[in-house]
Amino acid sequence: MVLISALLVQAFQMALVVLLAPLLTGLIRKAKARLLRRQGPSLIQPYRDLLRLFRKEAVVAENASWLFRVAPYLIFASTWVAAAVIPTFATGLIFSWTADLIAIVALLGSARFLLALAGMDVGTSFGGIGSSREAMIATLAEPSMLLIIFTLALVAGSTQLSTIAGFMSSPEVGLRVSLAIALVALVMVAIAENARIPVDNPATHLELTMVHEAMVLEYSGRHLAMIELAASLKLLLYISLIVCIFVPWKLAAPEAGPIAYLAGLVVYLTKLAVGGALLALFETSIAKMRVFRVPEFLGAALMLALLATLLRFVSRSL
């Protein structure tokens, strides 16, 4: 009976992240529109868009290989697994042992690799441009993530998210400069990884500026729906990762009761709403940078992550 309950809670979390991902995207779009004094689309518009895409026939280029057809499902699966193992409303779930930060980075790297290959598969110029820019971003974003992981591992003594969340919610943490710097670096990496302003504009289709959209221009129908859903999941993943590590309040303890799970769920939804609103506010208050400035942006994140790691070696109190 205990095993069945644990599996049900884990299955609920896996379904929760998929159901909430389009809603988070809709919330950000709505908040940005309201900040610009426009009515904006409905909160459930992303669900309608996905449903419409699933109903449409997928048009595939004649010279597309099997990779072009399979990549959307593999990208969605990798992103879904990475998002589902991150503690959202509770820690110590039955699959929490898989929620290792290094494994999550590996899953996201696999999804990025597949997307870049799919963008180049058909041979269009847009796909090649987007894939090359995505590879350039990855060369700086992934080392930054690894350095952030090293900092957290040095502080908490583990790369397992439930252990890190438990340590961060304890009074032993205190105020640490290294954690504050790591938070800033993680936010910068999250913005770049999700192709948000100022690194990329998800609403544009200008060939001189787009990164993510350039790789998926050849997709349509259910294939495009899977990629769009994976993109929404990736955004939810990074916000969940940030709040799990740096705002681990009200996470239900292992084998807690239904009331604790419900309280954790309500707090998690509040955290997502606040994170989406802050992202919308940030994007409306800053302009998109030029493409050749992106390495400088990610280079700053890399240096911040390196500084956070070095501070831990210099002094254990920082």
C-alpha positions in Angstrom: 0.0 0.0 0.0 2.9 2.4 0.8 4.5 1.6 -2.5 1.3 2.3 -4.4 0.8 5.6 -2.6 4.4 6.6 -3.4 3.9 5.7 -7.1 0.7 7.7 -7.3 2.3 10.8 -5.8 5.2 10.5 -8.3 2.8 10.0 -11.2 0.9 13.1 -10.0 4.1 15.1 -10.2 4.9 13.8 -13.6 1.4 14.8 -14.9 1.5 18.1 -13.0 4.6 19.5 -14.8 3.1 18.6 -18.2 -0.2 20.2 -17.4 1.3 23.4 -15.8 3.9 24.1 -18.5 1.5 25.6 -21.1 -0.3 27.5 -18.3 3.0 29.1 -17.2 3.7 30.2 -20.8 0.2 31.7 -21.0 0.7 33.5 -17.7 4.0 35.1 -18.9 2.4 36.2 -22.2 -0.6 37.6 -20.4 1.5 39.4 -17.8 3.7 40.9 -20.6 0.7 42.1 -22.5 -0.9 43.7 -19.4 2.4 45.4 -18.6 2.3 46.9 -22.1 -1.3 48.0 -21.5 -2.7 45.5 -23.9 -5.4 42.9 -23.4 -3.3 40.0 -24.4 -4.2 36.3 -25.1 -6.1 34.1 -22.7 -4.2 32.1 -20.1 -5.3 28.9 -21.8 -4.4 30.0 -25.3 -1.2 27.8 -25.3 -3.5 24.7 -24.7 -5.6 25.7 -27.7 -2.5 26.2 -29.9 -1.2 22.8 -28.9 -4.5 21.1 -29.6 -4.7 22.8 -33.0 -1.2 21.6 -33.9 -2.0 18.0 -32.8 -5.0 18.0 -35.1 -3.1 19.2 -38.1 -1.2 17.0 -40.5 2.6 17.0 -40.1 4.3 18.2 -43.3 7.8 16.7 -43.7 10.4 17.7 -46.3 11.3 15.1 -48.9 14.9 15.0 -48.0 14.3 14.8 -44.2 15.7 11.7 -42.6 14.3 9.5 -39.8 16.0 11.8 -37.3 13.9 14.7 -38.3 10.7 12.7 -37.5 12.0 11.1 -34.2 13.7 14.1 -32.7 10.6 15.9 -31.4 9.5 12.9 -29.4 13.0 12.3 -27.9 13.4 16.0 -27.1 10.0 16.0 -25.3 10.8 12.8 -23.4 14.2 14.0 -22.2 12.8 17.4 -21.1 9.8 15.7 -19.4 12.0 13.3 -17.5 14.3 16.1 -16.3 11.3 18.3 -15.2 9.5 15.5 -13.5 12.3 14.5 -11.2 12.8 18.0 -9.8 11.1 18.3 -6.4 8.1 20.6 -6.9 5.7 20.3 -3.9 7.5 17.5 -2.0 10.9 15.9 -1.5 11.9 12.3 -1.1 9.6 10.9 -3.7 10.1 7.4 -4.9 12.2 8.5 -7.9 13.9 11.3 -6.1 17.2 9.4 -6.2 17.3 10.2 -10.0 17.0 13.9 -9.4 20.7 14.6 -9.6 21.8 17.9 -11.0 24.4 16.4 -13.2 21.9 14.0 -14.7 19.5 16.8 -15.3 22.1 18.8 -17.2 22.9 15.7 -19.2 19.3 15.2 -20.2 18.9 18.9 -21.2 22.2 18.6 -23.2 20.8 15.6 -25.0 17.7 17.4 -25.9 19.7 20.4 -27.2 21.9 18.1 -29.3 18.9 16.5 -30.9 17.3 19.8 -31.6 20.4 21.1 -33.3 20.8 18.0 -35.4 17.1 18.2 -36.4 17.6 21.9 -37.4 20.4 20.9 -39.8 18.8 17.8 -41.1 16.7 19.3 -43.9 19.6 21.5 -45.0 17.9 24.9 -44.9 20.0 28.1 -44.1 17.7 29.0 -41.2 18.2 25.7 -39.6 21.9 25.9 -39.9 22.0 29.4 -38.5 19.9 28.4 -35.5 21.9 25.2 -34.8 25.2 27.1 -34.9 23.9 29.7 -32.6 22.5 27.1 -30.2 25.9 25.3 -30.2 27.6 28.6 -29.4 25.2 29.3 -26.4 25.7 25.7 -25.2 29.5 26.0 -25.1 29.2 28.7 -22.4 25.9 27.8 -20.7 26.8 24.2 -19.8 30.2 25.0 -18.2 28.3 27.7 -16.2 25.8 25.1 -15.0 28.5 22.7 -14.0 30.3 25.4 -11.9 27.0 26.3 -10.3 26.5 22.6 -9.5 30.0 22.4 -8.0 29.2 25.4 -5.8 26.0 23.8 -4.5 27.7 20.5 -4.0 30.4 22.1 -1.9 27.8 23.9 0.2 25.2 21.0 0.6 27.6 18.1 0.2 25.5 16.5 -2.5 24.3 17.0 -6.1 21.0 15.3 -5.3 18.1 17.9 -5.3 16.2 16.5 -2.3 19.3 16.7 -0.2 20.2 20.2 -1.4 16.6 21.4 -0.8 16.7 19.9 2.7 20.0 21.6 3.5 18.9 24.9 2.1 15.8 25.0 4.2 17.8 24.3 7.4 19.2 27.1 9.6 22.7 25.9 8.8 22.8 27.8 5.5 22.8 31.4 6.7 23.7 34.2 4.3 26.4 33.1 1.9 27.9 35.3 -0.8 28.7 32.2 -3.0 25.1 31.2 -3.1 23.9 34.7 -4.0 26.4 34.8 -6.9 25.4 31.2 -8.0 21.7 32.4 -8.0 22.5 35.3 -10.3 24.5 33.0 -12.6 21.7 30.4 -12.7 19.1 33.0 -13.6 21.3 34.2 -16.5 21.8 30.7 -17.7 18.1 30.0 -17.5 17.3 33.1 -19.6 19.8 32.0 -22.2 18.7 28.3 -22.2 15.1 29.2 -22.7 15.8 31.7 -25.5 14.2 34.6 -23.6 14.9 38.3 -23.8 17.7 39.7 -23.9 19.3 36.6 -25.4 16.5 35.8 -27.9 13.0 36.9 -28.5 10.6 33.9 -28.6 8.0 36.0 -30.5 10.2 37.0 -33.5 10.8 35.3 -36.8 13.6 37.6 -38.1 16.4 35.4 -39.5 19.1 37.8 -38.2 17.9 37.4 -34.6 16.2 34.2 -33.9 17.9 31.1 -32.4 15.3 28.6 -31.2 12.7 29.5 -33.8 15.2 29.0 -36.7 15.7 25.4 -35.8 11.9 24.5 -35.8 10.7 26.5 -38.8 10.5 23.3 -40.9 8.3 21.5 -38.3 4.5 21.5 -38.3 1.6 19.6 -36.9 2.2 17.1 -34.1 6.0 17.4 -34.4 5.8 21.2 -33.8 3.4 20.6 -30.9 5.9 18.3 -29.2 8.7 20.8 -29.6 6.6 23.7 -28.3 5.4 21.6 -25.3 9.1 20.7 -24.6 10.0 24.4 -24.7 7.3 25.2 -22.2 8.5 22.3 -20.0 12.0 23.6 -20.1 10.9 27.0 -18.9 9.0 25.4 -16.0 12.0 23.2 -15.3 14.3 26.1 -14.7 11.9 28.0 -12.6 11.2 24.9 -10.5 14.9 24.3 -10.2 15.5 27.8 -8.9 12.7 27.7 -6.4 13.6 24.2 -5.3 17.2 25.2 -4.5 17.0 28.8 -3.4 13.3 29.1 -2.2 12.7 25.6 -0.7 9.8 26.7 1.6 6.9 24.4 2.4 8.3 21.4 0.5 6.5 18.4 2.0 8.8 16.0 3.8 9.2 12.4 2.7 6.0 10.2 3.3 4.1 13.3 4.5 0.3 13.3 4.7 -2.1 14.6 2.1 -2.5 18.0 3.9 1.3 18.6 3.7 1.2 17.6 0.0 -1.7 20.0 -0.6 0.0 22.9 1.2 3.2 22.2 -0.8 1.3 22.2 -4.0 -0.4 25.6 -3.2 2.9 27.1 -2.3 4.5 25.7 -5.5 1.8 27.2 -7.7 2.4 30.5 -6.0 6.1 30.3 -6.6 5.5 29.5 -10.3 3.2 32.5 -10.6 5.6 34.9 -8.9 8.5 33.5 -11.1 6.5 34.0 -14.3 5.5 37.5 -13.3 9.1 38.5 -12.5 10.2 37.1 -15.9 7.5 39.0 -17.7 8.5 42.2 -15.8 12.2 41.7 -16.7 11.5 41.1 -20.3 9.3 44.2 -20.7 11.9 46.4 -19.0 14.9 45.4 -21.1 15.7 45.3 -24.8 17.1 42.3 -26.8 20.8 42.4 -27.2 22.6 41.8 -30.5 23.7 38.3 -31.3 27.4 39.0 -30.9 26.8 40.3 -27.4 25.4 36.9 -26.2 28.9 35.4 -25.5 29.6 38.4 -23.3 26.3 37.8 -21.4 27.0 34.1 -20.9 30.7 34.8 -20.2 29.6 37.0 -17.3 27.5 34.1 -16.0 30.5 31.7 -16.4 32.7 34.1 -14.5 30.1 34.6 -11.7 29.8 30.8 -11.4 33.6 30.4 -11.3 33.8 33.2 -8.6 31.1 31.4 -6.5 33.1 28.2 -6.7 36.4 29.9 -5.8 34.8 31.6 -2.8 33.8 28.2 -1.4 37.5 27.1 -1.7 38.8 30.3 -0.1 36.5 30.3 2.9 33.8 27.9 3.9 31.8 30.7 5.6 31.2 32.6 2.3 
